[in-house]
Amino acid sequence: METLGSAGLGARRNEDIALDLMKFVAGTAGVGKAAVGSTGFAGAGGAKPEEHVSQLLALYSRCLKAVEGKGPEKEAAK
């Protein structure tokens, strides 16, 4: 990992890129959000906050691996 002093002005760390990717995917796919019920319909109990956190952490881990080029297809080729 690069230190802040050696990083260029426009350089971003993989962790920052993975975090932005996770925010985009989570917002688009609704990962980590509680299900919203419609009027007159009672859905099953929503997921617990701990489940939301674990979903987001798993998503961040996958995003970081993708940014670093260590996706499932790369590991399967080893």
DRENTORKOL-3810 file (N, C-alpha, C; in nm, 4 decimals):
REM DRENTORKOL-3810
@n.u->0.0846; n.v->-0.1153; n.w->0.0000; ca.u->0.0000; ca.v->0.0000; ca.w->0.0000; c.u->0.0901; c.v->0.1227; c.w->0.0000
@n.u->0.0556; n.v->0.2195; n.w->-0.0790; ca.u->0.1336; ca.v->0.3408; ca.w->-0.0885; c.u->0.1129; c.v->0.4274; c.w->0.0349
@n.u->0.2187; n.v->0.4993; n.w->0.0717; ca.u->0.2019; ca.v->0.5965; ca.w->0.1787; c.u->0.1469; c.v->0.7243; c.w->0.1183
@n.u->0.0902; n.v->0.8076; n.w->0.2013; ca.u->0.0300; ca.v->0.9301; ca.w->0.1512; c.u->0.1338; c.v->1.0223; c.w->0.0897
@n.u->0.2564; n.v->1.0211; n.w->0.1407; ca.u->0.3605; ca.v->1.1083; ca.w->0.0873; c.u->0.4049; c.v->1.0686; c.w->-0.0517
@n.u->0.4005; n.v->0.9401; n.w->-0.0856; ca.u->0.4469; ca.v->0.8952; ca.w->-0.2160; c.u->0.3351; c.v->0.8879; c.w->-0.3196
@n.u->0.2127; n.v->0.9061; n.w->-0.2762; ca.u->0.1000; ca.v->0.8997; ca.w->-0.3692; c.u->0.0931; c.v->1.0298; c.w->-0.4491
@n.u->0.0593; n.v->1.0184; n.w->-0.5771; ca.u->0.0436; ca.v->1.1375; ca.w->-0.6591; c.u->-0.0831; c.v->1.2117; c.w->-0.6214
@n.u->-0.0960; n.v->1.3344; n.w->-0.6681; ca.u->-0.2129; ca.v->1.4144; ca.w->-0.6330; c.u->-0.3424; c.v->1.3515; c.w->-0.6821
@n.u->-0.3401; n.v->1.2871; n.w->-0.7985; ca.u->-0.4604; ca.v->1.2277; ca.w->-0.8527; c.u->-0.4767; c.v->1.0811; c.w->-0.8178
@n.u->-0.3806; n.v->1.0236; n.w->-0.7467; ca.u->-0.3844; ca.v->0.8806; ca.w->-0.7147; c.u->-0.4847; c.v->0.8537; c.w->-0.6032
@n.u->-0.5536; n.v->0.7419; n.w->-0.6142; ca.u->-0.6472; ca.v->0.6994; ca.w->-0.5102; c.u->-0.6092; c.v->0.5594; c.w->-0.4667
@n.u->-0.6294; n.v->0.5311; n.w->-0.3413; ca.u->-0.5998; ca.v->0.3979; ca.w->-0.2898; c.u->-0.7094; c.v->0.3007; c.w->-0.3305
@n.u->-0.6741; n.v->0.1738; n.w->-0.3391; ca.u->-0.7707; ca.v->0.0700; ca.w->-0.3749; c.u->-0.8876; c.v->0.0672; c.w->-0.2765
@n.u->-0.8591; n.v->0.0936; n.w->-0.1492; ca.u->-0.9643; ca.v->0.0913; ca.w->-0.0479; c.u->-1.0682; c.v->0.1999; c.w->-0.0743
@n.u->-1.0212; n.v->0.3179; n.w->-0.1182; ca.u->-1.1142; ca.v->0.4269; ca.w->-0.1476; c.u->-1.2009; c.v->0.3951; c.w->-0.2690
@n.u->-1.1393; n.v->0.3370; n.w->-0.3693; ca.u->-1.2131; ca.v->0.3004; ca.w->-0.4904; c.u->-1.3152; c.v->0.1915; c.w->-0.4571
@n.u->-1.2742; n.v->0.0928; n.w->-0.3778; ca.u->-1.3654; ca.v->-0.0154; ca.w->-0.3386; c.u->-1.4819; c.v->0.0386; c.w->-0.2567
@n.u->-1.4564; n.v->0.1384; n.w->-0.1715; ca.u->-1.5637; ca.v->0.1972; ca.w->-0.0916; c.u->-1.6645; c.v->0.2689; c.w->-0.1807
@n.u->-1.6157; n.v->0.3437; n.w->-0.2789; ca.u->-1.7065; ca.v->0.4111; ca.w->-0.3726; c.u->-1.7875; c.v->0.3097; c.w->-0.4528
@n.u->-1.7227; n.v->0.2016; n.w->-0.4945; ca.u->-1.7926; ca.v->0.0968; ca.w->-0.5694; c.u->-1.8989; c.v->0.0318; c.w->-0.4823
@n.u->-1.8653; n.v->0.0054; n.w->-0.3562; ca.u->-1.9615; ca.v->-0.0552; ca.w->-0.2647; c.u->-2.0818; c.v->0.0362; c.w->-0.2445
@n.u->-2.0584; n.v->0.1669; n.w->-0.2278; ca.u->-2.1690; ca.v->0.2616; ca.w->-0.2101; c.u->-2.2604; c.v->0.2606; c.w->-0.3320
@n.u->-2.2010; n.v->0.2564; n.w->-0.4505; ca.u->-2.2806; ca.v->0.2547; ca.w->-0.5725; c.u->-2.3637; c.v->0.1274; c.w->-0.5822
@n.u->-2.2997; n.v->0.0134; n.w->-0.5617; ca.u->-2.3703; ca.v->-0.1146; ca.w->-0.5734; c.u->-2.4779; c.v->-0.1261; c.w->-0.4656
@n.u->-2.4448; n.v->-0.0883; n.w->-0.3431; ca.u->-2.5420; ca.v->-0.0986; ca.w->-0.2336; c.u->-2.6617; c.v->-0.0073; c.w->-0.2590
@n.u->-2.6366; n.v->0.1127; n.w->-0.3087; ca.u->-2.7467; ca.v->0.2042; ca.w->-0.3364; c.u->-2.8327; c.v->0.1585; c.w->-0.4517
@n.u->-2.7693; n.v->0.1018; n.w->-0.5534; ca.u->-2.8423; ca.v->0.0560; ca.w->-0.6712; c.u->-2.9222; c.v->-0.0708; c.w->-0.6426
@n.u->-2.8604; n.v->-0.1641; n.w->-0.5724; ca.u->-2.9245; ca.v->-0.2933; ca.w->-0.5468; c.u->-3.0047; c.v->-0.2952; c.w->-0.4170
@n.u->-2.9933; n.v->-0.1905; n.w->-0.3361; ca.u->-3.0674; ca.v->-0.1875; ca.w->-0.2105; c.u->-3.0098; c.v->-0.2794; c.w->-0.1053
@n.u->-2.8810; n.v->-0.3090; n.w->-0.1128; ca.u->-2.8173; ca.v->-0.3959; ca.w->-0.0139; c.u->-2.8053; c.v->-0.3203; c.w->0.1174
@n.u->-2.8425; n.v->-0.3831; n.w->0.2255; ca.u->-2.8298; ca.v->-0.3225; ca.w->0.3561; c.u->-2.9451; c.v->-0.2321; c.w->0.3952
@n.u->-3.0450; n.v->-0.2196; n.w->0.3119; ca.u->-3.1615; ca.v->-0.1366; ca.w->0.3454; c.u->-3.2747; c.v->-0.2250; c.w->0.3948
@n.u->-3.3512; n.v->-0.1714; n.w->0.4862; ca.u->-3.4674; ca.v->-0.2446; ca.w->0.5354; c.u->-3.5756; c.v->-0.2452; c.w->0.4278
@n.u->-3.6483; n.v->-0.3539; n.w->0.4218; ca.u->-3.7581; ca.v->-0.3629; ca.w->0.3252; c.u->-3.8707; c.v->-0.2705; c.w->0.3677
@n.u->-3.9236; n.v->-0.1967; n.w->0.2728; ca.u->-4.0318; ca.v->-0.1037; ca.w->0.3021; c.u->-4.1622; c.v->-0.1686; c.w->0.2585
@n.u->-4.2556; n.v->-0.1777; n.w->0.3496; ca.u->-4.3832; ca.v->-0.2393; ca.w->0.3181; c.u->-4.4791; c.v->-0.1408; c.w->0.2532
@n.u->-4.5715; n.v->-0.1914; n.w->0.1779; ca.u->-4.6742; ca.v->-0.1080; ca.w->0.1168; c.u->-4.7918; c.v->-0.0950; c.w->0.2119
@n.u->-4.8741; n.v->0.0031; n.w->0.1889; ca.u->-4.9921; ca.v->0.0238; ca.w->0.2714; c.u->-5.0842; c.v->-0.0974; c.w->0.2618
@n.u->-5.1226; n.v->-0.1499; n.w->0.3756; ca.u->-5.2142; ca.v->-0.2631; ca.w->0.3777; c.u->-5.1449; c.v->-0.3978; c.w->0.3727
@n.u->-5.0142; n.v->-0.3990; n.w->0.3539; ca.u->-4.9415; ca.v->-0.5251; ca.w->0.3479; c.u->-4.8392; c.v->-0.5275; c.w->0.4601
@n.u->-4.8395; n.v->-0.6341; n.w->0.5337; ca.u->-4.7420; ca.v->-0.6514; ca.w->0.6408; c.u->-4.6428; c.v->-0.7582; c.w->0.5960
@n.u->-4.5220; n.v->-0.7170; n.w->0.5755; ca.u->-4.4192; ca.v->-0.8123; ca.w->0.5344; c.u->-4.3593; c.v->-0.8817; c.w->0.6547
@n.u->-4.2707; n.v->-0.9728; n.w->0.6252; ca.u->-4.1991; ca.v->-1.0413; ca.w->0.7320; c.u->-4.1103; c.v->-0.9400; c.w->0.8028
@n.u->-4.0713; n.v->-0.9721; n.w->0.9236; ca.u->-3.9857; ca.v->-0.8819; ca.w->1.0006; c.u->-3.8595; c.v->-0.8480; c.w->0.9236
@n.u->-3.8209; n.v->-0.7236; n.w->0.9295; ca.u->-3.7028; ca.v->-0.6772; ca.w->0.8570; c.u->-3.5757; c.v->-0.7391; c.w->0.9124
@n.u->-3.4718; n.v->-0.7259; n.w->0.8351; ca.u->-3.3434; ca.v->-0.7797; ca.w->0.8774; c.u->-3.2901; c.v->-0.6975; c.w->0.9943
@n.u->-3.2145; n.v->-0.7606; n.w->1.0808; ca.u->-3.1563; ca.v->-0.6934; ca.w->1.1957; c.u->-3.0402; c.v->-0.6056; c.w->1.1487
@n.u->-3.0078; n.v->-0.5022; n.w->1.2243; ca.u->-2.8945; ca.v->-0.4161; ca.w->1.1876; c.u->-2.7636; c.v->-0.4929; c.w->1.1721
@n.u->-2.7449; n.v->-0.5975; n.w->1.2519; ca.u->-2.6222; ca.v->-0.6779; ca.w->1.2417; c.u->-2.6142; c.v->-0.7471; c.w->1.1059
@n.u->-2.7296; n.v->-0.7898; n.w->1.0543; ca.u->-2.7320; ca.v->-0.8540; ca.w->0.9226; c.u->-2.6998; c.v->-0.7535; c.w->0.8131
@n.u->-2.7472; n.v->-0.6302; n.w->0.8281; ca.u->-2.7175; ca.v->-0.5253; ca.w->0.7309; c.u->-2.5679; c.v->-0.4975; c.w->0.7284
@n.u->-2.5082; n.v->-0.4898; n.w->0.8468; ca.u->-2.3653; ca.v->-0.4625; ca.w->0.8564; c.u->-2.2853; c.v->-0.5755; c.w->0.7928
@n.u->-2.3229; n.v->-0.6984; n.w->0.8203; ca.u->-2.2487; ca.v->-0.8113; ca.w->0.7634; c.u->-2.2641; c.v->-0.8161; c.w->0.6119
@n.u->-2.3814; n.v->-0.7794; n.w->0.5596; ca.u->-2.3995; ca.v->-0.7728; ca.w->0.4148; c.u->-2.3092; c.v->-0.6670; c.w->0.3530
@n.u->-2.3038; n.v->-0.5505; n.w->0.4165; ca.u->-2.2210; ca.v->-0.4419; ca.w->0.3637; c.u->-2.0718; c.v->-0.4757; c.w->0.3721
@n.u->-2.0293; n.v->-0.5401; n.w->0.4799; ca.u->-1.8889; ca.v->-0.5796; ca.w->0.4917; c.u->-1.8510; c.v->-0.6838; c.w->0.3872
@n.u->-1.9409; n.v->-0.7791; n.w->0.3632; ca.u->-1.9150; ca.v->-0.8793; ca.w->0.2604; c.u->-1.9086; c.v->-0.8148; c.w->0.1225
@n.u->-1.9970; n.v->-0.7187; n.w->0.0977; ca.u->-1.9958; ca.v->-0.6479; ca.w->-0.0300; c.u->-1.8676; c.v->-0.5678; c.w->-0.0459
@n.u->-1.8216; n.v->-0.5007; n.w->0.0601; ca.u->-1.6969; ca.v->-0.4245; ca.w->0.0537; c.u->-1.5793; c.v->-0.5177; c.w->0.0235
@n.u->-1.5781; n.v->-0.6329; n.w->0.0871; ca.u->-1.4703; ca.v->-0.7299; ca.w->0.0632; c.u->-1.4670; c.v->-0.7730; c.w->-0.0831
@n.u->-1.5844; n.v->-0.7991; n.w->-0.1390; ca.u->-1.5915; ca.v->-0.8376; ca.w->-0.2805; c.u->-1.5476; c.v->-0.7244; c.w->-0.3713
@n.u->-1.5860; n.v->-0.6013; n.w->-0.3379; ca.u->-1.5474; ca.v->-0.4851; ca.w->-0.4186; c.u->-1.3966; c.v->-0.4644; c.w->-0.4132
@n.u->-1.3372; n.v->-0.4794; n.w->-0.2955; ca.u->-1.1925; ca.v->-0.4622; ca.w->-0.2817; c.u->-1.1174; c.v->-0.5670; c.w->-0.3625
@n.u->-1.1649; n.v->-0.6911; n.w->-0.3595; ca.u->-1.1017; ca.v->-0.7958; ca.w->-0.4401; c.u->-1.1139; c.v->-0.7655; c.w->-0.5882
@n.u->-1.2271; n.v->-0.7126; n.w->-0.6299; ca.u->-1.2465; ca.v->-0.6789; ca.w->-0.7713; c.u->-1.1535; c.v->-0.5656; c.w->-0.8130
@n.u->-1.1377; n.v->-0.4650; n.w->-0.7275; ca.u->-1.0503; ca.v->-0.3521; ca.w->-0.7591; c.u->-0.9046; c.v->-0.3974; c.w->-0.7659
@n.u->-0.8668; n.v->-0.4879; n.w->-0.6777; ca.u->-0.7299; ca.v->-0.5374; ca.w->-0.6756; c.u->-0.7048; c.v->-0.6427; c.w->-0.7832
@n.u->-0.8080; n.v->-0.6824; n.w->-0.8551; ca.u->-0.7922; ca.v->-0.7830; ca.w->-0.9601; c.u->-0.7822; c.v->-0.9234; c.w->-0.9067
@n.u->-0.8386; n.v->-0.9473; n.w->-0.7899; ca.u->-0.8346; ca.v->-1.0788; ca.w->-0.7278; c.u->-0.9733; c.v->-1.1407; c.w->-0.7228
@n.u->-1.0470; n.v->-1.1298; n.w->-0.8320; ca.u->-1.1814; ca.v->-1.1833; ca.w->-0.8378; c.u->-1.1811; c.v->-1.3349; c.w->-0.8362
@n.u->-1.2985; n.v->-1.3976; n.w->-0.8287; ca.u->-1.3103; ca.v->-1.5436; ca.w->-0.8233; c.u->-1.2465; c.v->-1.6131; c.w->-0.9424
@n.u->-1.2556; n.v->-1.5520; n.w->-1.0599; ca.u->-1.1993; ca.v->-1.6166; ca.w->-1.1783; c.u->-1.0473; c.v->-1.6158; c.w->-1.1731
@n.u->-0.9868; n.v->-1.5170; n.w->-1.1084; ca.u->-0.8413; ca.v->-1.5107; ca.w->-1.0964; c.u->-0.7930; c.v->-1.6160; c.w->-0.9973
@n.u->-0.8652; n.v->-1.6340; n.w->-0.8857; ca.u->-0.8250; ca.v->-1.7309; ca.w->-0.7851; c.u->-0.8463; c.v->-1.8732; c.w->-0.8350
@n.u->-0.9465; n.v->-1.8968; n.w->-0.9186; ca.u->-0.9723; ca.v->-2.0302; ca.w->-0.9713; c.u->-0.8627; c.v->-2.0726; c.w->-1.0687
@n.u->-0.7978; n.v->-1.9763; n.w->-1.1329; ca.u->-0.6949; ca.v->-2.0075; ca.w->-1.2317; c.u->-0.5637; c.v->-2.0498; c.w->-1.1666
@n.u->-0.5469; n.v->-2.0236; n.w->-1.0374; ca.u->-0.4203; ca.v->-2.0571; ca.w->-0.9682; c.u->-0.4031; c.v->-2.2046; c.w->-0.9506
END
